[in-house]
Amino acid sequence: MPSILALEFPPISHAVEWPIIFGGEWLGVNKVVLLMWASVIVVFGFFLIAARRQRLIPVGVQNVAESTVDFVRNGIIMQTMGEDGLFYTPLLLMMFSFIFVCNIWEIIPVAQLPVNARIALPLFMALLVYVMYHAVGIKRQGLGGYLKSSLVPPGVPKAILPLLVFIELITLLITKPLSLCVRLFANMFAGHLLLITFAVICAALWAIQWQIVILPFSGFLLIALTGFEVLVSFLQAFIFTILTAVYLGQSMHPEH
Amino acid sequence: MLSVLAQAAQSSVDINPGLTAIGRGIVYGGAAIGPGIGIGLVVGNAISSMSRQPESAGMVRTTMFLGIAFTEALALFGFVLAFIISG
């Protein structure tokens, strides 16, 4: 048990390894999986309730749902893909709201664990996007056209073309999906560790004597960081969705 | 002399966790330098263009977040790598 400034800190495995609640070795269900199921239910139920009694002038849940759809449609798709991309509105809407609900568990009492702070879900979604933008590109432009438009940048001298093609190949095959996955995972994991650190510091300071004068500062930081994490949860959902839209747009319209 | 060497050989086994911790610090610190400068450039230029043309603020903000996301990825690779390094 490491100690800093005479404060006792629990080891990091307490925050990272969750015990299996039920199920066996291969299909173990722990808190992370339960929260993922809960967010599926929340997202599904939210849109179901919003769609049930539709009014011309939206109130309550329907209002929130309509502004979410409007945000994804005008703020993400029209900015990156244009009219063509409206076909992908359901996918991107679900992606945005699911990632946001998965992230926002980080600051909800009792849960306090962002699902995306484990790499499984970001990895799965990044692989989904990876397969999808290749498939859309090959379908829209044909295999040769897709490779040409994504690997050969227009208007470069012939001498440095092989180097650029190599860099573009690495970007297309490895960097894009890896950064998409790791960005979401690492942001949520870092935020989770930050909140844990300040919460543990507050709890440890409460128990001992003279160091309690530091408690207001770390308490204030804990509250401020909780607010900051709301912003990060929203921003990461937004960035994952808009990057998906940008990649799909690149596969659909080769010129930009 | 020999006893000093023997002592050094003895302690070189125990020193590994400490060196791992230092390596983690260097990995994350090094990975944070470039993205720190890069995000500063992105946001600074976005702010100056927003103040020059307030009507284009919405578009600039979207592009700014995209730029931040691309720049930030390097720092996050360093963050993950620092956890992967084990002694």
HADDOCK unambig.tbl for C-alpha pairs under 7 A between the chains (distance, minus, plus):
assign (segid A and resid 179 and name CA) (segid B and resid 73 and name CA) 6.11 0.50 0.50
assign (segid A and resid 183 and name CA) (segid B and resid 73 and name CA) 5.78 0.50 0.50
assign (segid A and resid 183 and name CA) (segid B and resid 76 and name CA) 6.42 0.50 0.50
assign (segid A and resid 186 and name CA) (segid B and resid 76 and name CA) 5.94 0.50 0.50
assign (segid A and resid 186 and name CA) (segid B and resid 80 and name CA) 6.63 0.50 0.50
assign (segid A and resid 239 and name CA) (segid B and resid 66 and name CA) 6.89 0.50 0.50
